[in-house]
Amino acid sequence: MTQVKDVYMATKKLWNHVRTPLPEDLDARDKYIVRMNTLLERRRRLLDEVGEVSEATAREQRYIREMFRMNQEIEQQMNEKRFALRSDYNWTKHRRTTGRKYKNPYDAGTPDGIFFDKKN
């Protein structure tokens, strides 16, 4: 019973954490991601210890049902946060390349298909 309850408590902590919005500040965002990874790793270790529960009491079954419900929301929230992080990364990457083009516009190579005729 205690192992199932430990997994339940770890899942609940993770569930509460992912329900908070992703911070805008980069340092706070890094701390948020580190905390999420720590909670995921702890939960994974606890799940590995539990293994399969063949005979569960009524209370354990209630914990398990609640964990399944929370897990669905955790996955949804993590996918949304992953999408937000990916779009922020792509935007930063785009700004960096655009900034380089403005800083040194003559640095880029010539595109294929351009040639110069020489008239004699």
N, C-alpha and C positions, 0 to 999 in steps of 0.2 A: 504494500500500500504506500509506503513512504517513497518508493522510487517513482511511482506514478504521480504522486503528489508533487515530488520535486520537479518532474518534467512539466507538470501543469503550471507550477509557479514560474519556472523559467520561460514557458510559453507565454504566460500572462505578462511578465516583464517585457518580453520582446514585443508583444501585441501593444502594450501601452506605449512603448518607445516608437514604434513605426507609425502610430496614430498621430504623433506630434508632427507638425509640418517641417519640411527641410529648411534649415536656417539659410538666410541670404548671405551672412558673413562667412567668408571662406574658412577662417579658423574654427568657427563654431560648426561649420559643415563638416570639416575634417573630424572634429571630436564626435559629432553625431554618427558619422560612418564608422569610426573606430568602436564606438559603444555598440552599434548594431552588430558589427562583426564579432565582438566579444560575447554578446548575448547569443548570437547564432552558434558560435563555437561551444559555449557552455551547454546549450540545449542539445547540440549534436552529441556531445559526450554523454549526457544523461540518457538520451535515447538509445545510444549504443549499449549502455549498461542495462537498460530495461529489457531490450530485445522484444520478444513477443509475449503478450499477456494472454495466456490460454484461459485461465479462470479468473475472472474479475468480479469483485464485489459490486454491489449496486452503486456505491460511492465512486469506485474506480471507473465504472462504466459512465457515470455522470461526468467525471473529469475527462475521460477520453472523448465523449461527445462534444464537450465544451472546447477541448483542444482542437478537434477537427474544425469546428466553427471558427475559432480564432485563427487557425492556420490558413483558412481560405482568405480571410481578411488580410493576414500578414503577407501572403503572396501577392494579393492585389495591390497593397500599399507599396511593397517593395518594387513591383513592376512599374508603378507610377513614378517612384523616386528614381529608378534606374533610367526611365525615359527622360526625366527632367535633367539628370546629371549628364546623360548623353547629349541632349540638345545644348546644354551649357558648354560642354566640351567642344562640340562642333562649332558653336558660335565663336568661342575663343580662338579656335584654330583658324576660322575664316577671318577674324579680325587681325590675327597675326600675319597671315599671308597678304591681306589687303594692305596692311601697314607697311610691309616690306616693299610692295609695289610702288607705293607713294614715296617712300623714303629714297629708293633708287630705281627709277623707272627704266633706266638703260641697262640694268643688270640682267634682265631676262634675255634668253637666247632668241634668235629669229625663228619664227614658225616655219615648218616645212612648206615648200611650194613658192617661196618668195625668192626671186632672183633679180639681178640688176643687169640690164642691157648696157653694153658699152658701145657708143656710137663713135666711129672713127671718121 
